[in-house]
Amino acid sequence: MKRVMTWQLLLLFCLSLFLGGCNGKQAQKDQEAAGYKITDSQGYSMTMSQKPQRIVSVSLASDEILVDLVAADRIEALTYLADNSGISNVTEQAKQIPRRIKDNAESIIALQPDLVFMADWQSPDLIQTIRDAGISVYVYKAPGTIAEVKQVIEAISQAVGEETMGKQLTLQMDGELDKITQKLQNAPADKHKTVLMYTLMGGTGGVGSTFDDICRYASVKNAASSVGLGRSDILSKEQIVQANPDMFFMPTWDYTGKTDIQQFKENVQQDPALQTVKAVREHHLFTVPDRHLNCTSQYIVEGVKDIASAAYPDCFE
């Protein structure tokens, strides 16, 4: 009798596992059939019937995030900047994706994408025109800090149905930042360097800029924020003298295509109004890639590493 009951119990257990598995598979099929809903940074909601397979990116940041999130055959087009090694961190990955796009409604609509990514600084009229054509547009909030970069990565990963990969990207960022922090433990706490980002327009990158947050992670003082400038404000030469930075970080990429970068650097070095500034006086005009300092994707961590290693080279030997 006991043996019969044992077999009966075993049979019931196996049957429950089978039914549970069937129910689980059916639930997954039902979920896939129903699709999923996403809401962008501006509160615009859309329903995806499946993971998008014809993605178009209309900003460099989303280019860089997407190529590390999804397979190349799911990306219909990247921006024309993706191929420019002066500003893009993904020139190699971009080679797998043949089409390039600019922020032009007709050319974007012609590709018939199932999801378009744009930043909130891009034209509202352009966004609406694409939506009026029946195409889903996901607008992400342009980040001002490294923490916000992580939020954008997670938001985009959810939109393309790749949350696990998005989490991996942010965890990799955290790991690299932790390594930098460990190295900086040997930096002299009472001698933190003051630095200035000197672009073709002049000194900039104040409070609220990603450069200001890069400086915080790199344990340096940002000259622009120290005199109260905002994220896009330009320092006067008097303010630069007042802040007296130890180091200038000069541009490596000319967005105009008309400037001799080396000559620009020499002109700053010889500027009579800046000769009392410590960075100029000691010839501490450094260059680090613009693709790292002007980055709002996972590659922003490279900017932290660049600034920290230039300011405290002994910690990175």
N, C-alpha and C positions, 0 to 999 in steps of 0.2 A: 504493500500500500504506500509506504513512504517513498519507494522508488518511483511509483506512478506519479505521485504528487510532485516529486522533484522534476520529472520530465515535463509535467504540465507547466510548472513554474518557469522552467527554462524556455519552453515554447512560447509562453506569454511574453517573456522578456525579449526574446528575439523578434517577436512580432511587433512589440512596441518600438524597438529600435528601427525596424524596417519602415513602420508607418511614420515614425518621427523623421527619418531621413527623407521619405517621400514628401512629407509636409514641408520640411525645410527647403527642399529643392523647388517645390511648387511656390513657396513664399518668395524665394529668390527670383523665380521666373515672373511672378506677378509684379514684383518690385521693378524688375527690368522693363517689363511691358508698360508699366505706369510712368516710367521715367523719374526725373527728380527736378525739384524746384530750386532755383538759385536767385539771390537778390544781390544787386551790386551796391557799391558804396553810396549811390544816390537814391537808394530805395526802389530801384526799378526791378521788378520781378519777372522772371521768365521760366518756362518749363522746358527742360531738355528731354526729348523722347529717349535718348541714349547718350553715351559719352560722345562729345563732338568729334567729328572725323574730318572736318574741313575748317580748321581754325585759321583765322587771320589776325596777325598782331600789327598794331599801328603805333607802337611805341617801342623804343629800344629796350626799356626795362622789361616789358612783357616778352620781347624776343628772347632775352637772356634767361628769363624764368622758364618759359615754355619749352625751350630746347632741352632743358634738363629735367622736365616733367613728363613729357609725352614723346612717343615715337615720332620720328621725322615724317612718316607718311600720314600723320594726322594733322600736320601743319601745312596749310595751303600757301601761305605767304608770310614773310617777315618784312621789316622795314629795310629801306635801302642802306641804313646805317649799320646793319648787322655785318656787312662785309668790310667796314672801315676799322682797321686794327688800331687806329688812333683813339677810338672812342668805344669800340665794341669788344667785349670779352668772349664772344662766341663765334669768331670768324671761321674756325674749323668746323664746328657743329653746323653752322649755317650753310656750308657747302652741300649738305644733304638735302637742302630745301631750295629748289630752283627759282621760285618766284619771289619778286621784291615789290613792295608797295609803298606809296606815299599817302598822305592824308587827303585823298581825293575820292569823293563819294562814288563817282562813276566806275573807276577802276576797282574799287572794293566790291561794289555790288555785282560787277561783271563776273567775279570769281564765285559768286553764289555760296558764300561760307555759311556754316551752321552756327558759328559763334565768332564774334569780333571782339578783340580786347583793345580798349583805349584808356588813356589816363584822363583824370578829371580836369586837367589844364587844357585839353584839346577842345576844339570848337563845338559848342552845343548844337549849332546848326548842322554840322557834319554828322554828329551822333544821331540827331533826329531824322535827317535825310535817309540814313542807312536803315534806321528802324522803320521809317515809313515804307521802305521797300520790302518789309516783312522779314528782315534779318535781325537776329538777336545780337545786341551790343552790350557787353559787360564793361562798365566804367569802374576802374579801380582808383582809390585815393592815392595820389602821389605821396610817397612817404617823406617825412622830414627827419626821421631817426632810424637807427638800426632796428629797434623794436618794431617800428611801423613797416620796415622792409619785410620782416618776418610775417607780419599780419597780411601783407599783400601776397606773399608767396602762398600762405595757407588759403587765402580767399581764392586765388587763381587755381590752386590745386583742387579745391572743392568744386569750382565751376567746371573743370574738365574731368571730374570724377577720378582724381588721382590723389586723394587725401594722404595716403600712406607715403607716397613719394614726396609730397610737399613737406610732411613732417620730417622725413629723412634729410631734406635740404636744410631745414631750419636747425636740426640737431647737428648737422655738419658745421653750420655757421657757429653754433654755440661751442662746439669742440675747438674750432680754430681760434675763437676769441678767448677761450680758457687758456690755450697754449700761450697766446700773446700776454695775457695777464700774468701767467706764471713767470715768463721771462722778465716782465717789467718789475717784478718784486725786487730786483737788484738795482733798479734805477734810483738815483739819489732823490729822496722825497723832498728835500729842501732846495733842489735845483731843477725843478721841472722847466723844460724849455717853453718859450713863447714862440708860436709859429704864425705865419700869415700865408694864406693862399692868394697868390698874385696872378690874376688872369690877364688876358689881353685888354680887359677893361679897367684893371687895377685891382687893389686889394679888396677882397669880398669874403662871403661865407660866414656871416654873423649868426646871431641867435636864431634858432629855428631851422638852420640849414643842416643838411646831412654832414657837411664838413665839420660843423661844430660838434656833432655827435661822434664823428670819427676821432676828433681831437680828445674827447672825453675818454674814449676807450684806449687811446694811445698814450694817455697820461701826459698830455701837453696842454698848454694854455693857448687858446685861440685869440690872437690879437684883435680880430674884428669884433668878437663878442665882448672882449674886455673893455672896449670903448663904447659899447652899447649899440652897435650896428645890428640891423636885422638881416635876414637870410640873403637878400639880394641887393642890399645897400653897398655902395662903393666908398671906401675910405678915402678921405682927402690925404694929401701927402703930409699935412700937419698932424693928422690923426695917426698916421703910420709912425711918424717921429715920436709922438706921444706914447704909443704902445711899445715902441722900440723892440720889435721881435728879434729873437735870436736866429731865426731861420725864415727864408722865403721858400715857398714851393711854387715853382714856375710852371707854365703850361707846356705840354708836349704836343698838343693837337691844335691846329688852327682851323676853327670852324668856318672862317671866312675864305680860306684857301688863298689868301693874298699876303699873309704875313710871314716874314722870315723869322722863325722862332728863335734861332740862335742870335740874330741881330737884336731882337726884342729883349732878350736876356741881357745882352751887353749894354743896351741903352739904359736898362734899369740899374745895372751895376754902376754906370757912369753918371747917373742922374744927380746933379748938384744938390737938389733938395733932399736927397736921401743919404748923403754921405755920413751923417752922424748916427744913422741907424745901425745897430750892432750887426745885423745880418749882412748889410752891404759893406760895412767897414771890414768885416772879417771874411768877406767873400763866401758867405753861406747861402748861396742861391742854388737850391737843389731842384732837381726835376724828378717827379714820379709820374707814372702813366695817368693821363686824364681819364682813361677808361676805368681806373680804380677810384679816383677822387670824385668823379662826377657820376658815379654809379648808384642806382637805386634797386639793385637786384642782390642776389646772394653773393656776388663778387665784391660787394662793398667791404667785405672782410679784408680783402687784399689791400684796400686803401688804409685800413687801420694798421696793417702790418708794415706797409711802406712808410707811413709817418713815424711809427714807433721805432722801427729799425734805423731810420735816418737820424732821429733825435737821440737815441740811446744805442749806438752801434755795439757797445761793449756787451749789452744784454743779449745780442743776437749772434754773437760769434760762435 
